[in-house]
């Protein structure tokens, strides 16, 4: 006699349920990857005397009070202090002043890290003249940008190698001096010390690129710029403190927030971690150098929670944050 179809289906369902219960009601969850620790990379270009090494030091986040560097990279030669630095997921790029080379290191960084390769920070398009790069920044595609000491931004196209040379040259308006660069998505921000301004460029660059916006308050002396993970722009203004600008950026942009300077000394350089905690290095002498952390979310009443002065020698070069 044939079984009714309904009974057959019910029997199969019971067997399936029994099989599931014998081996567990659900599969084991996939393992979750452990996030890589983040680090603050600090350039120490201040080796004019025997007491200054000009090295690059690394701190592990979260920063603790009085924290010692977790790694140190020595300058490749006397007088070749670390100046511009930039990082992405896999690499750390360091412009060594004096030696006028850019060295690229694989991460993680340790005391024994050696460059994967180095290339000259001179410009074949200018007859081999030294570029005097003051700052560096990677974009998400791995292109590397450098702000020259006087009035120019150059781009090294990815992938970088020992034979890299500038692929793009962009002259800044008003020949702005000591440009500092920061990239986020398809936006490049360039802050200049004199005349004080922040120029916003759209990526990719070309030799004829011009700013799509210029932020130039009447009272400003810009020494550093950085982006957070949301694309907000931060600028260190000696006259006001840490200014925060929200996109879209325009000629009439004004700070959405100003965080007054909370540490002693002259405001210096800044960077933000993946949680948008802000780190700033300030100082005007070896005795007052300090790296401090402003925890997110920032406000006009934000204060530094942890700071360290260990291993710090120069407040006006660059810091970078990444894994």
C-alpha positions as CSV (number, residue, x, y, z in Angstrom):
1,X,0.0,0.0,0.0
2,X,1.4,3.4,-0.9
3,X,2.0,5.9,1.9
4,X,0.2,9.2,1.6
5,X,2.5,11.9,0.3
6,X,2.0,14.0,3.5
7,X,3.3,11.2,5.7
8,X,6.3,10.7,3.6
9,X,7.2,14.4,3.8
10,X,6.7,14.4,7.6
11,X,8.9,11.4,8.0
12,X,11.7,13.1,6.0
13,X,11.4,16.2,8.1
14,X,11.7,14.2,11.4
15,X,14.8,12.5,10.1
16,X,16.3,15.8,9.1
17,X,15.6,17.3,12.5
18,X,17.1,14.3,14.2
19,X,20.2,14.6,12.1
20,X,20.6,18.3,13.0
21,X,20.0,17.7,16.7
22,X,22.7,15.0,16.8
23,X,25.4,17.3,15.4
24,X,24.2,20.6,16.9
25,X,21.5,23.0,16.1
26,X,23.7,25.4,14.1
27,X,27.2,25.4,12.5
28,X,30.1,26.7,14.5
29,X,30.6,30.5,13.9
30,X,33.5,31.6,11.7
31,X,36.4,33.0,13.7
32,X,36.6,36.8,13.9
33,X,39.8,38.4,12.8
34,X,41.7,40.2,15.5
35,X,42.1,43.8,14.6
36,X,45.7,44.9,14.0
37,X,46.9,47.3,16.7
38,X,47.3,50.9,15.6
39,X,50.4,53.0,16.0
40,X,51.4,56.6,16.0
41,X,54.5,57.2,13.8
42,X,56.5,60.4,14.7
43,X,59.2,62.0,12.6
44,X,62.1,63.6,14.5
45,X,63.8,65.9,12.1
46,X,65.8,67.9,14.6
47,X,69.4,66.6,14.7
48,X,71.4,69.7,14.5
49,X,73.3,68.8,17.6
50,X,74.7,65.5,19.0
51,X,71.8,65.3,21.5
52,X,69.2,64.9,18.7
53,X,69.1,61.7,16.6
54,X,66.6,62.6,13.9
55,X,65.1,59.1,14.1
56,X,61.5,57.9,13.6
57,X,59.7,56.6,16.7
58,X,56.5,54.5,17.0
59,X,54.0,54.4,19.8
60,X,51.2,51.8,20.3
61,X,47.6,53.0,20.6
62,X,45.9,53.4,23.1
63,X,48.5,55.9,24.3
64,X,49.3,55.8,27.9
65,X,50.7,58.5,30.1
66,X,54.5,58.7,29.7
67,X,54.5,55.8,27.2
68,X,57.9,54.8,25.7
69,X,58.3,54.1,22.0
70,X,57.5,50.6,20.9
71,X,60.0,50.8,18.0
72,X,62.6,53.2,16.7
73,X,64.2,53.5,13.2
74,X,67.5,55.3,13.1
75,X,68.4,57.8,10.4
76,X,70.3,56.2,7.5
77,X,73.2,58.7,8.0
78,X,74.3,61.7,10.1
79,X,72.1,64.7,9.4
80,X,69.4,62.7,7.7
81,X,66.5,63.1,10.1
82,X,63.0,61.8,9.5
83,X,60.8,64.6,8.1
84,X,57.8,63.7,6.0
85,X,56.0,60.4,6.7
86,X,52.9,58.7,5.3
87,X,51.3,55.3,5.8
88,X,48.8,52.9,4.3
89,X,47.7,49.4,5.1
90,X,51.0,47.7,4.0
91,X,53.7,50.4,4.0
92,X,55.3,53.3,5.7
93,X,57.0,56.0,3.6
94,X,59.7,58.2,5.2
95,X,61.4,61.2,3.7
96,X,64.8,61.5,5.3
97,X,65.9,65.1,5.3
98,X,69.6,65.7,4.6
99,X,69.9,62.4,2.8
100,X,67.1,63.6,0.4
101,X,65.7,60.1,-0.1
102,X,62.3,58.5,0.5
103,X,62.5,55.1,2.0
104,X,59.5,52.7,2.0
105,X,59.2,50.1,4.8
106,X,56.9,47.1,5.2
107,X,54.7,47.1,8.2
108,X,54.7,46.2,11.1
109,X,57.6,48.4,12.0
110,X,60.2,47.1,14.5
111,X,63.6,48.3,15.7
112,X,65.3,46.2,13.0
113,X,63.1,47.3,10.1
114,X,65.0,48.0,6.9
115,X,63.7,49.7,3.8
116,X,62.1,47.6,1.1
117,X,63.6,50.2,-1.3
118,X,64.5,53.9,-1.4
119,X,64.3,56.5,-4.2
120,X,65.8,59.9,-4.6
121,X,63.8,63.0,-3.5
122,X,65.2,64.9,-6.4
123,X,63.4,65.9,-9.6
124,X,64.7,64.8,-13.1
125,X,62.3,67.2,-14.7
126,X,64.2,70.0,-13.0
127,X,67.6,68.8,-13.9
128,X,68.0,66.7,-10.8
129,X,67.3,69.5,-8.4
130,X,66.4,68.6,-4.8
131,X,62.7,68.8,-4.1
132,X,63.0,69.6,-0.4
133,X,59.9,67.7,0.4
134,X,58.3,68.9,3.6
135,X,55.4,66.4,3.9
136,X,54.0,63.2,2.5
137,X,50.5,61.5,2.1
138,X,49.2,58.4,0.4
139,X,45.9,58.2,-1.3
140,X,43.7,55.1,-1.3
141,X,45.2,53.9,-4.6
142,X,48.8,54.0,-3.2
143,X,49.9,57.1,-5.0
144,X,52.2,59.2,-2.9
145,X,52.0,63.0,-2.7
146,X,54.7,65.3,-1.5
147,X,54.6,69.0,-0.5
148,X,57.9,70.7,-1.5
149,X,59.3,73.4,0.7
150,X,58.3,76.2,-1.6
151,X,55.1,76.2,-3.6
152,X,54.6,72.8,-5.2
153,X,52.9,69.4,-4.8
154,X,54.3,66.4,-6.6
155,X,52.8,63.0,-7.1
156,X,54.6,59.6,-7.3
157,X,52.4,57.1,-9.1
158,X,51.7,53.7,-7.7
159,X,53.3,51.2,-7.5
160,X,56.3,52.8,-5.9
161,X,59.8,51.5,-6.6
162,X,63.4,52.4,-6.3
163,X,63.2,54.2,-9.7
164,X,60.1,56.3,-8.8
165,X,60.2,59.9,-9.9
166,X,57.5,62.6,-9.8
167,X,54.8,61.9,-12.4
168,X,52.8,65.1,-11.7
169,X,53.8,68.6,-10.7
170,X,51.2,71.1,-9.4
171,X,52.2,74.7,-8.7
172,X,50.3,76.1,-5.7
173,X,48.6,79.5,-5.8
174,X,50.7,82.3,-4.4
175,X,53.8,80.1,-4.2
176,X,52.6,78.9,-0.8
177,X,55.5,77.8,1.4
178,X,55.9,74.7,3.6
179,X,52.9,72.9,2.2
180,X,51.4,70.0,4.2
181,X,49.3,67.4,2.5
182,X,46.5,65.0,3.4
183,X,44.3,62.7,1.3
184,X,40.9,61.2,1.7
185,X,39.0,59.4,-1.0
186,X,39.2,61.6,-4.1
187,X,40.2,64.8,-2.1
188,X,43.6,66.2,-1.5
189,X,44.0,69.0,1.0
190,X,47.1,71.2,1.0
191,X,47.8,73.6,3.9
192,X,50.3,76.3,3.4
193,X,52.1,78.3,6.1
194,X,52.6,81.5,4.1
195,X,50.3,82.9,2.8
196,X,48.1,80.9,5.1
197,X,45.5,78.9,3.2
198,X,44.1,75.4,2.7
199,X,43.7,74.4,-1.0
200,X,41.3,71.6,-1.9
201,X,42.1,69.5,-5.0
202,X,40.1,66.8,-6.7
203,X,41.9,63.5,-7.4
204,X,43.3,62.4,-9.7
205,X,45.7,65.3,-10.2
206,X,47.1,66.5,-13.5
207,X,49.9,69.0,-14.1
208,X,47.2,71.7,-14.8
209,X,45.1,71.0,-11.6
210,X,43.8,74.0,-9.8
211,X,42.0,74.1,-6.4
212,X,38.3,73.4,-6.4
213,X,38.1,75.4,-3.2
214,X,40.3,77.7,-1.1
215,X,39.9,78.1,2.6
216,X,41.7,81.3,3.7
217,X,40.5,83.0,6.9
218,X,41.8,86.4,7.7
219,X,43.5,85.2,10.8
220,X,45.3,81.9,10.2
221,X,48.7,80.3,10.3
222,X,48.4,76.8,9.2
223,X,51.0,74.2,10.1
224,X,49.2,70.9,9.6
225,X,46.1,69.3,8.1
226,X,44.5,65.8,8.4
227,X,41.3,63.9,7.6
228,X,39.3,61.7,9.8
229,X,37.5,58.5,8.7
230,X,34.4,60.4,7.8
231,X,36.2,62.8,5.5
232,X,36.1,65.8,7.9
233,X,39.2,68.0,7.6
234,X,41.3,69.1,10.6
235,X,43.7,72.0,10.6
236,X,46.2,73.3,13.2
237,X,45.8,77.1,13.2
238,X,48.4,78.8,15.5
239,X,45.9,81.6,16.1
240,X,42.8,79.6,17.0
241,X,43.6,76.0,17.8
242,X,42.4,72.8,16.0
243,X,39.8,73.7,13.4
244,X,37.4,71.1,12.0
245,X,35.8,71.6,8.6
246,X,33.0,69.4,7.2
247,X,32.5,68.5,3.5
248,X,31.6,69.6,1.0
249,X,34.4,72.2,1.1
250,X,34.0,75.6,-0.5
251,X,35.7,79.0,-0.5
252,X,33.3,80.2,2.2
253,X,33.8,77.2,4.5
254,X,34.1,78.0,8.2
255,X,35.0,75.7,11.0
256,X,32.2,73.5,12.3
257,X,34.2,73.2,15.5
258,X,37.3,74.7,17.1
259,X,39.2,72.8,19.8
260,X,41.3,75.3,21.8
261,X,44.9,74.2,22.3
262,X,45.2,72.3,25.7
263,X,48.9,71.5,25.8
264,X,51.8,73.9,26.6
265,X,54.0,75.0,23.8
266,X,53.4,75.9,20.2
267,X,50.7,73.9,18.3
268,X,52.3,71.5,15.9
269,X,51.1,68.4,13.9
270,X,48.1,66.1,14.2
271,X,46.6,62.8,13.0
272,X,43.5,60.8,13.8
273,X,43.1,57.0,14.4
274,X,40.3,54.8,13.0
275,X,38.0,55.7,16.0
276,X,38.6,59.4,15.3
277,X,40.6,60.0,18.4
278,X,42.9,63.0,17.7
279,X,46.6,62.9,18.4
280,X,48.7,66.1,18.4
281,X,52.4,66.9,18.9
282,X,53.3,70.3,20.3
283,X,56.4,72.1,21.6
284,X,59.0,74.6,21.0
285,X,62.1,73.0,22.7
286,X,63.3,69.6,23.6
287,X,62.0,70.2,27.1
288,X,58.4,70.9,26.1
289,X,57.8,68.4,23.3
290,X,54.6,66.4,23.9
291,X,52.3,64.0,22.1
292,X,48.8,64.1,23.5
293,X,45.5,62.4,22.8
294,X,42.1,64.1,22.5
295,X,39.5,61.3,22.7
296,X,36.5,61.2,20.3
297,X,34.0,62.7,20.0
298,X,35.7,66.1,20.0
299,X,34.1,69.3,21.3
300,X,35.1,72.8,22.2
301,X,35.8,71.6,25.8
302,X,37.9,68.5,24.8
303,X,41.0,67.9,26.9
304,X,44.0,65.7,26.6
305,X,43.6,62.5,28.4
306,X,47.0,60.9,27.9
307,X,50.4,62.2,26.8
308,X,54.0,61.4,26.5
309,X,57.3,63.2,25.8
310,X,59.4,60.1,25.5
311,X,61.7,60.1,22.5
312,X,60.3,63.2,21.0
313,X,62.7,65.7,19.4
314,X,60.9,67.8,16.7
315,X,57.4,69.3,16.7
316,X,57.0,70.7,13.2
317,X,57.5,67.7,10.9
318,X,54.8,65.0,10.6
319,X,53.0,62.3,12.5
320,X,50.9,59.5,10.9
321,X,48.6,56.8,12.4
322,X,47.8,53.4,11.1
323,X,48.3,49.7,11.8
